[in-house]
Amino acid sequence: MTADPSRRSAAALPPPNLSTLTTVLVAGALATVAFDLFGQALSPLAGFANLAPVPLARQSVNVLFGVDSNAMGHLMHYVAGLVAYPVGWIFVARPILARLAPSLGWFGASAVYGVGLWIFALYVMAHLVAGNPAFLGFTGITWVALVGHVLFAVVAAFVTRRRERA
């Protein structure tokens, strides 16, 4: 039985071309919509915390660049969601996890990546950069953010997988 040459290993890096760029943007867009829909609508409707990624991004921009701008907070949130986080999945996390823990599969690996995004957002950005309590003090928003970041990663990985198989 011959392997399908169109199916490349998750450990392999995709070529830097228009198709890969499109995958990054589509995965990022759909994952960001899922994250925002969950964190800013579904979670509060269910009685849980409301995620506020833009104020955190605004605070981080202010600390890093001395610019206190709501527009820059929105820009940072969307650049992270549309580009940085999907690029992190496709070019860094997925290849590493495919080599180190191939039995996780795409779903398990993406969930691990989501936890990593959560740590980055709530420890590195919120705490180390912006000066808030680590993980925002382990309040309700902490756990909604965990679910939101894992959801983001799973959606981004699903879209990436579907586009690469098409």
C-alpha positions as CSV (number, residue, x, y, z in Angstrom):
1,M,0.0,0.0,0.0
2,T,1.4,3.4,-1.0
3,A,1.1,6.4,1.2
4,D,-0.8,9.4,-0.2
5,P,1.8,12.0,-1.1
6,S,-0.7,14.8,-0.6
7,R,-0.8,13.8,3.2
8,R,2.3,15.2,4.8
9,S,3.4,14.5,8.3
10,A,2.3,16.9,11.0
11,A,5.9,17.2,12.0
12,A,6.8,18.6,8.5
13,L,6.7,22.4,8.0
14,P,4.3,23.6,5.3
15,P,5.8,25.5,2.3
16,P,5.8,29.3,2.6
17,N,3.3,30.0,-0.1
18,L,-0.1,31.6,-0.7
19,S,-2.0,28.4,0.3
20,T,-0.2,28.4,3.7
21,L,-0.9,32.1,4.2
22,T,-4.5,31.5,3.4
23,T,-4.6,28.6,5.9
24,V,-3.1,30.8,8.6
25,L,-5.6,33.6,8.0
26,V,-8.7,31.3,7.7
27,A,-7.7,29.3,10.8
28,G,-7.0,32.4,12.7
29,A,-10.2,34.1,11.7
30,L,-12.5,31.2,12.6
31,A,-10.6,30.5,15.8
32,T,-10.8,34.1,16.9
33,V,-14.5,34.2,16.2
34,A,-14.9,31.0,18.3
35,F,-12.8,32.5,21.1
36,D,-14.7,35.8,21.1
37,L,-18.1,34.2,20.8
38,F,-17.4,31.9,23.6
39,G,-15.7,34.4,25.9
40,Q,-17.8,37.4,25.3
41,A,-21.2,35.9,24.7
42,L,-21.7,32.3,25.6
43,S,-19.8,32.3,28.8
44,P,-21.6,35.4,30.3
45,L,-24.9,34.1,29.1
46,A,-24.2,30.9,31.0
47,G,-23.4,32.9,34.1
48,F,-19.6,32.8,33.9
49,A,-17.0,35.5,33.4
50,N,-16.8,37.7,30.4
51,L,-13.4,37.6,28.6
52,A,-11.8,41.0,28.0
53,P,-8.9,40.4,25.7
54,V,-8.8,43.9,24.2
55,P,-8.3,45.7,27.6
56,L,-5.5,43.3,28.4
57,A,-3.9,43.8,25.0
58,R,-4.3,47.6,25.5
59,Q,-2.6,47.4,28.8
60,S,0.2,45.4,27.3
61,V,0.7,47.8,24.5
62,N,0.8,50.7,27.0
63,V,3.5,49.0,29.1
64,L,5.6,47.9,26.1
65,F,5.3,51.0,23.9
66,G,3.9,53.7,26.1
67,V,0.8,54.1,23.9
68,D,-2.6,54.0,25.7
69,S,-4.9,53.3,22.8
70,N,-8.0,51.2,22.6
71,A,-7.5,50.9,18.8
72,M,-4.0,49.4,19.5
73,G,-5.5,47.0,21.9
74,H,-8.0,45.8,19.3
75,L,-5.1,45.6,16.7
76,M,-2.9,43.5,19.0
77,H,-5.8,41.2,19.9
78,Y,-6.6,40.6,16.2
79,V,-3.0,40.3,15.0
80,A,-2.4,37.7,17.7
81,G,-5.6,35.8,16.8
82,L,-5.4,36.1,13.0
83,V,-1.7,35.6,12.5
84,A,0.6,35.0,15.5
85,Y,-1.3,32.2,17.2
86,P,-2.1,30.2,14.0
87,V,1.6,30.6,12.9
88,G,2.6,29.3,16.3
89,W,0.5,26.2,15.8
90,I,1.5,25.5,12.2
91,F,5.2,26.3,12.4
92,V,6.1,25.6,16.0
93,A,3.8,23.7,18.2
94,R,2.4,21.1,15.8
95,P,5.8,20.0,14.5
96,I,7.3,19.8,18.0
97,L,4.3,18.0,19.5
98,A,4.1,15.6,16.5
99,R,7.7,14.6,17.2
100,L,7.6,14.5,21.0
101,A,4.1,13.1,21.5
102,P,2.7,11.7,18.3
103,S,0.1,9.7,20.1
104,L,-1.7,12.9,21.1
105,G,-3.1,13.3,17.6
106,W,-4.2,16.7,16.2
107,F,-6.9,17.1,18.9
108,G,-4.8,16.4,21.9
109,A,-1.8,18.4,20.5
110,S,-4.0,21.4,19.8
111,A,-5.5,21.2,23.4
112,V,-1.9,21.2,24.7
113,Y,-1.2,24.2,22.5
114,G,-4.3,26.0,23.9
115,V,-3.0,25.5,27.4
116,G,0.3,27.0,26.3
117,L,-1.6,30.0,24.8
118,W,-3.4,30.4,28.1
119,I,-0.2,30.4,30.0
120,F,1.3,32.9,27.6
121,A,-1.7,35.2,27.8
122,L,-2.4,35.1,31.5
123,Y,1.1,34.6,32.9
124,V,3.5,36.2,30.4
125,M,1.3,39.0,29.0
126,A,-1.1,39.7,31.9
127,H,1.5,39.2,34.7
128,L,5.0,39.7,33.5
129,V,4.3,42.4,30.9
130,A,1.2,44.2,32.2
131,G,1.8,43.7,36.0
132,N,-1.5,42.0,36.9
133,P,-1.6,39.1,39.3
134,A,-0.4,35.9,37.8
135,F,-3.3,34.2,35.9
136,L,-5.4,37.2,36.9
137,G,-5.6,35.9,40.5
138,F,-7.3,32.6,39.5
139,T,-10.7,34.2,39.4
140,G,-13.6,33.2,37.2
141,I,-12.0,34.9,34.1
142,T,-9.0,32.6,34.5
143,W,-11.0,29.5,33.8
144,V,-13.1,31.0,31.0
145,A,-9.8,32.1,29.4
146,L,-8.5,28.5,29.7
147,V,-11.5,27.1,27.9
148,G,-11.4,30.0,25.4
149,H,-7.7,29.4,24.5
150,V,-8.1,25.7,24.2
151,L,-11.2,26.3,22.0
152,F,-9.2,28.7,19.9
153,A,-6.4,26.2,19.4
154,V,-8.7,23.3,18.6
155,V,-10.6,25.3,16.0
156,A,-7.3,26.6,14.4
157,A,-6.0,23.0,14.3
158,F,-9.2,21.6,12.9
159,V,-9.3,24.3,10.1
160,T,-5.6,23.8,9.4
161,R,-6.1,20.0,9.1
162,R,-9.1,20.3,6.9
163,R,-7.5,22.8,4.5
164,E,-4.3,20.7,4.2
165,R,-6.4,17.6,3.5
166,A,-8.5,19.4,0.8
